[in-house]
Amino acid sequence: MRDESPCIIYTPSKSTFTQKLKGKRINDAIENISVFLEKCTDINSDNVSSCIFVAHSPYNPDDDPKIASEFYNEITKLFGPGVTSPMSYNYFDGKPSENTRTEWELEISDFQKALNYLNSKYPLPKYTFSAVELIISYSFNLLDPDTKSILPNQLDKSSLMVWLSRNFSCNPTIFFPFESPNQEFINYLNKFKLFSPFELRDNYLRTVKPNKAKTGFIYKGFNINK
């Protein structure tokens, strides 16, 4: 957070990190995100902050190397060469593993082209690590879905990071500009839930306020039903 104003934050726990996106197909997930952005934020689905393609080499004998090679060649043909790096390094001697990860950091203008390609390959094959995945992120302010006005006192932008592969997941970090879980917040949250592209879990909500020394913040969970 950038300043000392209290708020309520929503983000998955460190052990969970991601949540499942609603939708059984890529188009479903994207449509749900689009509706959410249109109804609850000041951007739309075209306002992508970042767009990255990732392809993995085979990790174990069950992974067909032809699949990895096909994705690598096709993405390279579409977007040029990516940056390949080892997936890990040996703890004792520092030698890189034979398993690799290639990233293509795409121009925002290529987002739809990348999405169309991924959609054309669906359903994606099973792979130990995703044979290919598209990682996109959004940054936004929150709106009131009824009035379309930006909620006041938003000193930090909220974000949504999305992973599209065989499965669809996200990491939301939502800053609700409310000092406490009062009735005004609950009313807004109920409207927000109607359009959320992921299942909003009340136990991931926490109040945030500066500590007495103004050197950090105190995060505290609460029971929204009380």
N, C-alpha and C positions, 0 to 999 in steps of 0.2 A: 504494500500500500504506500501511497506517496505522502500522506499526511497523517494527522492524528485523529481524524473524525471517526466516530464509531459507525459500524454498519453490520450487516448480516451477510455472511459469505456462504455460498454453496459450492462444495467441491468434494469429490470422492476421497475416501481415506487413502493414506499412503500405501497401505497393503493392497487396496483394490485398484486404484489409479484410474481405471476406465469403467465405463458403463456401456451396456448394450444399447445400440440405437434401435428405435422402433422401425419395423419394416422387414419384409422377407426378401426383397430384391433391392438392388442398388437404386433403381428409380424410386422405389417406395421411401427409402431412407433419405434420399435427396429431396423428395417432395415434402417430407415431414420437416426437414431442416428449413426448406424454403418458406413454408407456412409459418414456422416459428419466427424466422428472421423478419418476415413481413409484418406479423402481428405484434411482436414483442420487442423489436429492436429498431434502430435507426439505419439499418443496412438491408440489402437483399442478398440472395444466394450468389449473385455475380461478384459481390464485394469480398473476394477471397483475399486474406492477408498473406498466405503462403501456400504453395502447391508443390509437393515433392512426390516423385515416383521412386519406389524402392523395389529392387529385385534381389532375391537371395539365391545362392548356389545350392546344390543338394547338400543336405546335412547328414543324412544316413542312407543306408541301402534302399529304404522304401521310397525315397525321393527319386523320381525319374529325371535323369540329367537332361533328357531331350526337352522336357517342359521348361526348365530353367533357361536352356539355350534359346528356345523359341521366344520366350518373353524378352530376354536380353536383346536379341537381334531385332525384334519388332519395335521395341521402345527406342533403341538406338537409331533405327531407321526413321522413326517419327520425330525424335527430339535431339538427335546427335549423341555423342559419347557422354556417358555418366562418369561419376567418380567412384572407383572400386577400392574397397578397403577390407582387411581381414575382419571377421566377425569377433575374433578374440585373439589373445596372445597367451602363450604358455606362461604359467605363473613362475616357473623356476628359471627358464632360460630366455624368456621374452620373445621366443620365436612366434611368428604369426601363424594362425591356423590356416588350413587349406580352404576352409569355408569362407566365402566372401559375401559382401553386401555392396550393391551398386546403387548410388543415388543420382537422380536427375532433379536438380532444383529448377523448376520450370518457371517461365514467365507467367504472370497472372493471366495474360491473354490466351495462354495455352490450356487453361483449366478445362474448358468445355471439350476440347480435343482429347485431352487425357481421360476425361470422364467417359466420352463416347467409346474410346478404345477399351477401357476397362469393362464397360457395359457389354461390349461385343464379345468379350471372353467369358462372360458369366454363364453358368456357374463355374467358378474357379476350382482347379483340382486341389485335393488334399496335399499338404506339404508340411514338413516339420516346422519350418519358418515359412511365412507366406511366400509363395513363388513370386508374387508381385502384389504390391499394395500402393494405394494412393493416399497420401497424407495431406489434409488440407486444414487450414485454420481460419477462424473469423474473429474479429475484434469489434465490439459494439457497445453502445449505450442502450439502456432499457427504456422501452416505451410503455405507456398505459395502453393496453389493447383497445380500450373503449374510446378514449379521447385522442389517441395517436400522439400525445404530447410526451416529451422526454421527461422521465422522472427527475425531480430536482435533486441537487446535492450529490450527483454522481462524480466523485473525484477519482475514481479508478474505472477504467473500461473493463467490461466483462469479456470473456473469451470462450470459444468452443473449438477444440481440436478434434478432428475426425479421422479415423482410419477406415478405409474402404478396401476390403479384400474378400476372402471367402465369407468372412463374417464382418459385421459393421459395429464399430465401437466409437466412443468419444470420451474426451476428458473436458467436462465443463468447469469453468471457474466463474461463478456469477456473483457480482457484488450488488446486493440489494441495499439501496440507500435508506435504510430504516435503522434507527438506533436500538430498537428493541422489538421483540416479536409481539407487537400490539395488534389490535384488531385491524388497523389500517394495513399493516403488513400482511396479515392473514388473508384479508380480502384481495390484496394484490396477488399473493401467492396462488390463491385458488384460480385466478384468471390465467396466471402464468402456466399453471399445470395443464390447462386445457390445450395448450399449443406446444408444450415441451416435446422435443423429438426423442427424449429419453425419459425413463421413469424417474421422476423426482422423489427422492427418498428423504423423509423428514430428518432422519438421523445424520444426514450429511450437512445439515444446517448448523451454523455456529455464529454466535455474536462475536464481534471483534472490537476491542477498545484498547487504547494505549495504557501501558502500565504506569504506575505512579511516577517513576523516574523519567518517563517519556523516552525510554531507550528501546522499547519494543512493544509488542502487542500481546494481549491476553485473548485467547480463543476459548470459547465456552459453549458446549452444547446445551440444548434446552428441549423441553417437552412442549411441542406446539399445541397439544390438546389441552394443556392446563390454562 
